Amino acid sequence: MLPAQVDPTVLNKERLYLNDGLKSFYVKAKMQCFSG
């Protein structure tokens, strides 16, 4: 549930945080695949 008025900077920070999390997860999975 998002409030009617949301600070765009907060949304951008959350989006960046999610992207970083996905990237780190992807890198970890790739490393595990390469390590066998």
C-alpha distance matrix in Angstrom:
0.0 3.8 6.6 9.4 11.7 11.2 14.5 15.6 17.6 14.7 13.2 16.8 17.4 14.6 16.0 19.4 18.7 17.4 20.5 22.8 21.6 22.3 25.6 26.8 26.0 27.9 30.7 31.0 31.2 33.8 35.8 35.9 37.1 39.8 40.9 41.3
3.8 0.0 3.8 6.5 8.1 7.4 10.8 12.1 14.3 11.8 10.4 14.1 15.1 12.8 14.2 17.7 17.4 16.7 19.5 21.8 21.3 22.1 25.1 26.5 26.2 28.0 30.6 31.3 31.7 34.0 36.0 36.5 37.7 40.1 41.4 42.1
6.6 3.8 0.0 3.8 5.5 6.3 9.9 12.1 14.5 12.3 11.8 15.5 16.5 15.0 16.7 19.8 19.8 19.6 22.4 24.5 24.2 25.3 28.1 29.4 29.5 31.3 33.7 34.5 35.1 37.3 39.2 39.9 41.2 43.5 44.7 45.6
9.4 6.5 3.8 0.0 3.8 6.4 10.0 11.9 14.9 13.7 12.9 16.3 18.0 16.9 18.1 21.3 21.9 21.7 24.0 26.4 26.5 27.3 29.9 31.6 31.7 33.2 35.7 36.8 37.3 39.3 41.4 42.2 43.3 45.5 47.0 47.8
11.7 8.1 5.5 3.8 0.0 3.8 6.7 9.1 12.0 11.2 11.2 14.3 15.9 15.6 17.0 19.7 20.5 21.0 23.1 25.2 25.8 26.9 29.1 30.7 31.3 32.8 35.0 36.2 37.1 38.9 40.8 41.9 43.1 45.1 46.5 47.7
11.2 7.4 6.3 6.4 3.8 0.0 3.8 6.1 8.6 7.5 7.5 10.7 12.1 11.9 13.4 16.0 16.8 17.5 19.5 21.5 22.2 23.5 25.5 27.1 27.9 29.4 31.4 32.7 33.8 35.5 37.3 38.5 39.8 41.6 43.1 44.4
14.5 10.8 9.9 10.0 6.7 3.8 0.0 3.8 5.4 5.4 6.7 8.9 10.2 11.1 12.7 14.6 15.7 17.0 18.7 20.3 21.5 23.1 24.6 26.2 27.5 28.9 30.6 32.0 33.4 34.9 36.5 38.0 39.4 40.9 42.4 43.9
15.6 12.1 12.1 11.9 9.1 6.1 3.8 0.0 3.8 5.4 5.1 6.1 8.6 9.9 10.4 12.2 14.1 15.2 16.3 18.2 19.8 21.0 22.2 24.2 25.6 26.6 28.3 30.1 31.4 32.5 34.3 36.0 37.2 38.6 40.2 41.9
17.6 14.3 14.5 14.9 12.0 8.6 5.4 3.8 0.0 3.8 5.4 5.0 6.1 8.6 9.7 10.4 12.2 14.2 15.1 16.3 18.2 19.9 20.7 22.3 24.2 25.4 26.6 28.4 30.1 31.1 32.6 34.5 35.9 37.0 38.5 40.4
14.7 11.8 12.3 13.7 11.2 7.5 5.4 5.4 3.8 0.0 3.8 5.4 5.1 6.2 8.6 9.8 10.5 12.3 14.2 15.3 16.5 18.4 19.8 21.1 22.5 24.2 25.6 26.9 28.6 30.1 31.4 33.0 34.6 36.1 37.3 39.0
13.2 10.4 11.8 12.9 11.2 7.5 6.7 5.1 5.4 3.8 0.0 3.8 5.4 5.1 6.1 8.5 9.7 10.5 12.1 14.1 15.2 16.4 18.1 19.9 20.9 22.3 24.1 25.6 26.8 28.3 30.0 31.5 32.8 34.4 35.9 37.4
16.8 14.1 15.5 16.3 14.3 10.7 8.9 6.1 5.0 5.4 3.8 0.0 3.8 5.4 5.0 6.1 8.5 9.8 10.4 12.1 14.1 15.2 16.2 18.2 19.8 20.7 22.2 24.1 25.5 26.5 28.2 30.1 31.2 32.5 34.2 35.9
17.4 15.1 16.5 18.0 15.9 12.1 10.2 8.6 6.1 5.1 5.4 3.8 0.0 3.8 5.4 5.1 6.1 8.6 9.8 10.5 12.2 14.2 15.1 16.4 18.2 19.8 20.9 22.4 24.2 25.5 26.7 28.5 30.1 31.3 32.6 34.5
14.6 12.8 15.0 16.9 15.6 11.9 11.1 9.9 8.6 6.2 5.1 5.4 3.8 0.0 3.8 5.4 5.0 6.2 8.6 9.8 10.5 12.3 14.1 15.3 16.4 18.2 19.9 21.0 22.5 24.2 25.6 27.0 28.5 30.2 31.4 33.0
16.0 14.2 16.7 18.1 17.0 13.4 12.7 10.4 9.7 8.6 6.1 5.0 5.4 3.8 0.0 3.8 5.4 5.1 6.1 8.6 9.8 10.5 12.2 14.2 15.2 16.3 18.2 19.9 21.0 22.3 24.1 25.7 26.8 28.4 30.0 31.5
19.4 17.7 19.8 21.3 19.7 16.0 14.6 12.2 10.4 9.8 8.5 6.1 5.1 5.4 3.8 0.0 3.8 5.4 5.0 6.1 8.5 9.8 10.3 12.2 14.1 15.1 16.2 18.1 19.8 20.7 22.2 24.2 25.5 26.6 28.2 30.0
18.7 17.4 19.8 21.9 20.5 16.8 15.7 14.1 12.2 10.5 9.7 8.5 6.1 5.0 5.4 3.8 0.0 3.8 5.5 5.1 6.2 8.7 9.9 10.6 12.3 14.2 15.3 16.5 18.3 19.9 21.0 22.6 24.3 25.7 26.8 28.6
17.4 16.7 19.6 21.7 21.0 17.5 17.0 15.2 14.2 12.3 10.5 9.8 8.6 6.2 5.1 5.4 3.8 0.0 3.8 5.4 5.0 6.2 8.6 9.9 10.5 12.2 14.2 15.3 16.4 18.2 19.9 21.1 22.5 24.3 25.6 27.0
20.5 19.5 22.4 24.0 23.1 19.5 18.7 16.3 15.1 14.2 12.1 10.4 9.8 8.6 6.1 5.0 5.5 3.8 0.0 3.8 5.4 5.1 6.1 8.6 9.8 10.4 12.1 14.1 15.2 16.2 18.1 19.9 20.9 22.3 24.1 25.6
22.8 21.8 24.5 26.4 25.2 21.5 20.3 18.2 16.3 15.3 14.1 12.1 10.5 9.8 8.6 6.1 5.1 5.4 3.8 0.0 3.8 5.5 5.0 6.1 8.5 9.7 10.4 12.1 14.1 15.1 16.3 18.2 19.8 20.9 22.2 24.2
21.6 21.3 24.2 26.5 25.8 22.2 21.5 19.8 18.2 16.5 15.2 14.1 12.2 10.5 9.8 8.5 6.2 5.0 5.4 3.8 0.0 3.8 5.4 5.2 6.1 8.5 9.9 10.6 12.2 14.1 15.3 16.5 18.3 20.0 21.0 22.6
22.3 22.1 25.3 27.3 26.9 23.5 23.1 21.0 19.9 18.4 16.4 15.2 14.2 12.3 10.5 9.8 8.7 6.2 5.1 5.5 3.8 0.0 3.8 5.5 5.0 6.0 8.5 9.8 10.4 12.1 14.1 15.3 16.3 18.2 19.8 21.0
25.6 25.1 28.1 29.9 29.1 25.5 24.6 22.2 20.7 19.8 18.1 16.2 15.1 14.1 12.2 10.3 9.9 8.6 6.1 5.0 5.4 3.8 0.0 3.8 5.4 5.0 6.1 8.5 9.8 10.4 12.1 14.2 15.2 16.4 18.1 19.8
26.8 26.5 29.4 31.6 30.7 27.1 26.2 24.2 22.3 21.1 19.9 18.2 16.4 15.3 14.2 12.2 10.6 9.9 8.6 6.1 5.2 5.5 3.8 0.0 3.8 5.4 5.1 6.1 8.6 9.8 10.4 12.2 14.2 15.2 16.2 18.3
26.0 26.2 29.5 31.7 31.3 27.9 27.5 25.6 24.2 22.5 20.9 19.8 18.2 16.4 15.2 14.1 12.3 10.5 9.8 8.5 6.1 5.0 5.4 3.8 0.0 3.8 5.5 5.1 6.2 8.6 9.9 10.6 12.3 14.3 15.3 16.6
27.9 28.0 31.3 33.2 32.8 29.4 28.9 26.6 25.4 24.2 22.3 20.7 19.8 18.2 16.3 15.1 14.2 12.2 10.4 9.7 8.5 6.0 5.0 5.4 3.8 0.0 3.8 5.4 5.1 6.1 8.6 9.9 10.5 12.3 14.1 15.3
30.7 30.6 33.7 35.7 35.0 31.4 30.6 28.3 26.6 25.6 24.1 22.2 20.9 19.9 18.2 16.2 15.3 14.2 12.1 10.4 9.9 8.5 6.1 5.1 5.5 3.8 0.0 3.8 5.5 5.0 6.1 8.6 9.8 10.5 12.1 14.1
31.0 31.3 34.5 36.8 36.2 32.7 32.0 30.1 28.4 26.9 25.6 24.1 22.4 21.0 19.9 18.1 16.5 15.3 14.1 12.1 10.6 9.8 8.5 6.1 5.1 5.4 3.8 0.0 3.8 5.4 5.1 6.2 8.6 9.9 10.4 12.3
31.2 31.7 35.1 37.3 37.1 33.8 33.4 31.4 30.1 28.6 26.8 25.5 24.2 22.5 21.0 19.8 18.3 16.4 15.2 14.1 12.2 10.4 9.8 8.6 6.2 5.1 5.5 3.8 0.0 3.8 5.4 5.1 6.2 8.7 9.9 10.6
33.8 34.0 37.3 39.3 38.9 35.5 34.9 32.5 31.1 30.1 28.3 26.5 25.5 24.2 22.3 20.7 19.9 18.2 16.2 15.1 14.1 12.1 10.4 9.8 8.6 6.1 5.0 5.4 3.8 0.0 3.8 5.4 5.0 6.2 8.5 9.8
35.8 36.0 39.2 41.4 40.8 37.3 36.5 34.3 32.6 31.4 30.0 28.2 26.7 25.6 24.1 22.2 21.0 19.9 18.1 16.3 15.3 14.1 12.1 10.4 9.9 8.6 6.1 5.1 5.4 3.8 0.0 3.8 5.4 5.1 6.0 8.5
35.9 36.5 39.9 42.2 41.9 38.5 38.0 36.0 34.5 33.0 31.5 30.1 28.5 27.0 25.7 24.2 22.6 21.1 19.9 18.2 16.5 15.3 14.2 12.2 10.6 9.9 8.6 6.2 5.1 5.4 3.8 0.0 3.8 5.5 5.1 6.1
37.1 37.7 41.2 43.3 43.1 39.8 39.4 37.2 35.9 34.6 32.8 31.2 30.1 28.5 26.8 25.5 24.3 22.5 20.9 19.8 18.3 16.3 15.2 14.2 12.3 10.5 9.8 8.6 6.2 5.0 5.4 3.8 0.0 3.8 5.5 5.1
39.8 40.1 43.5 45.5 45.1 41.6 40.9 38.6 37.0 36.1 34.4 32.5 31.3 30.2 28.4 26.6 25.7 24.3 22.3 20.9 20.0 18.2 16.4 15.2 14.3 12.3 10.5 9.9 8.7 6.2 5.1 5.5 3.8 0.0 3.8 5.3
40.9 41.4 44.7 47.0 46.5 43.1 42.4 40.2 38.5 37.3 35.9 34.2 32.6 31.4 30.0 28.2 26.8 25.6 24.1 22.2 21.0 19.8 18.1 16.2 15.3 14.1 12.1 10.4 9.9 8.5 6.0 5.1 5.5 3.8 0.0 3.8
41.3 42.1 45.6 47.8 47.7 44.4 43.9 41.9 40.4 39.0 37.4 35.9 34.5 33.0 31.5 30.0 28.6 27.0 25.6 24.2 22.6 21.0 19.8 18.3 16.6 15.3 14.1 12.3 10.6 9.8 8.5 6.1 5.1 5.3 3.8 0.0
